[in-house]
């Protein structure tokens, strides 16, 4: 069966499914209305009986829809004619037109994965979830590393060791600057703040921040 015939078959199946569901809902509403009107006391006026019948009709229709939802859901998926969409928009997902495009997509996905892994693992440092746990602040790289710019010239670097033996991968955060050959392992936000303040004290751009940090430290 060609793709065109499949689409036609799905469209017909989708229409028949919706017609069947609507017919079932109307039947449930009619049954509920009849029962509600008949159950009303004889002393009630026609208006009150009609109101009770309406409430019963709605209750029966909604209840019947909930009961049949698990049965109908697979049928709806089978006959769904809507195109696949990405999580970022409504455009149909298209296969890569070339090897280069496919590799580019994989590289972008790897970078995004690294950035969000860094943000997720940064919870052990930034328990307040104010700065380091935001994935959009991190720059991810295809090798699984990521970095976040703290101040001009100073970064927090993320590294994750992929394990193949089923154990939990080890992670590491290091403070990196252009002037340091040996990155410093970071374990908490206070240490990171002090490292950044010390670096700022050695640069002209960090003089004002150094004064502020000195006041906070003294307090």
N, C-alpha and C positions, 0 to 999 in steps of 0.2 A: 504494500500500500504506500503510495507516495505521500509526501508531507502535505500536499494540497488536500488529498482525500482524508488524511488524518484530521486536518483542521476542520473540514466539513463535518466529519463524523463527530468530532468533539463538540462543535457548535450545535448540531442537532441533539446530541446527548445532553448538553447543558440546558437547552430549551425545554426538552422533555422533563428533565429533572426539576427545573423550576416550576413548570406547570403542575407536575405531580405534587410538589411540596405545597404550592399555593392551594391546590384543590384539597389537600389534606387539612390545611389550616382552616379553610372555609368550612369543611365538614365538622371539624372540632368546634369551631365557633358556633355553628348552627346547633350542634348537639348540646353545647353548654348553655346557649340561650334558651333552648326548649326546656332543659332540666331546670334552669333557674326560674323561668316563668312559671313552670308547673309546680315548683317547690314553694312559691310564695303563698302566704296565707290568703284565704278567700276574703278576709276582711280588708286586705290591701286594695288600694285603687289601681287602675290600669297603669298610671304613671310610675308608681312604685314598683309594680311588677316588671314593667319594661326596664327600669333602672337595674333591678336585680338580674334580669335576663342579660343585659349588656355586660355587667360585671362578670357573670358566669361565662359568657361567651369569650371574653378576653382571657380569663383565667384558663379556660379549656384550651384555647388556641396556643397560648404561651407554654402551658404545660406540655402539650402535645409536641410542640417544636423542640423543647428541651429533651424530651424522651427520644425523639427520632434524630437528634443532632449527631450522635455518635455513629448512627447507621448511614446518615446522608453524607457526612463529611468525606469519607473515602470516595464516594461517588462523585462529589463535587470536584475533588482533586483530579479524578480521572478524566472528567469532562471540562476541566478549566481551560479556557482558551486565551487567558491573559498571558502576555509575554513575561519571561523571567526578568527581574529587575535587580539592580545592585542596591546595596544598603545606602548608597549616597545619592541615588536619583531614580528616575523612572525610565531611563533609557534601557532598551533590551541589551542583555549581555551578549557581546559578539565575540566569536573566537578570534585569536590573533591572526593577523593577515600574513605574518612572517615570523621566522625564528627570532629575529631581533626584537620584534614587538612582544613576543611571548616571554623572552628573557627580561625585557624591560619591566613587564608586569610583575614577574617574580621578584625582581630586584626591589621594586617599590613596595611590594607586600612584605619582603624581608625587612626593609627599613622601618616600615610601620610596626611590624611585629617587635623589633628590637626596642623601639621607642616605648611601646606600651608595656613590654616586659620590664623595662627599666622603671617606669612609673609604678608598676605594681609591686616590684621588689623594694622600691624606695620607701615603702610603708615602715620598714624596720628602722629607718632613719628619721623620716618626717611623719611621726605619729599623728600630728595635727592635720596632716593632709592639706597643707596650705600651698606648698611650692613644688616639691619634688614628685608628688604623686599625680601630677597633671601630664598626661601623655603628650599633649600638644606642645609642651615646653621642651621636650627632648628631641634631639636629632638622632635618628637611628641609622645604622649602617648595615650593609648586607652580611657582614661577618658576625652579627649578633651583638655587637657593642653599641653603645649610645653615649651621648654627651649632652650636658646642659650648661649653658653659659651662665656663670654666677655673677662675675663682673668682667669688664673688658680684660682679656688676657688670662682669665682663670676659669677652669672648667671642672665639673664633676663628671668623671668618666665611669661608665657602667660596663661590666664584663660578666659574662655568664658562661660557665663551663658546661657544655652539653655532655650528658652522661649516656652511655649506651648499655650500661649494666642494670638499668632499672632503678638506680638510686636517685635521690634528689640532687639536681644540679647545684653546684656551688656558685655563688655570686659574689662580686666584689665591687665596691665603689672606691674610686681613688681621686684625690685632689691633684689636678694637673695644671701646671703653668708653663709658659714658654721659657722661663728661666730655670726650671727644675728638671734635672735629668732623672731623678728618682721620684715617682709619684708617691703620695702619702695615702695609706689605707684609711678610709673614713668609716667610722662606726656609729656616729650619732650627729645630730644637727648642731649641738654645741661645739663639737670639735670642728665641724665644717665652717661654722661661723668664725671661730678663732683663726683658722687657717686663712680664710678669706680676708679677715681684718688685718692679719699680719702681712699678707700680700699687698693689700691696699696701702698699708703704711709705707711700703717700699716704692710706691708709684706716686707720681704727682697727682693723678686723678683721684687718689684715695685719701687725700689729706682730711677732707671734711668728714668722711665716714670714719676715719681713725679717731677723730676727736669724739664723735658720738659713741663709738664702741668703748673708748677709754672711760667715758662717763658711765656707761652702763656697767662696765666691769667693776668700777669702783663702788657703784651702788650695790 
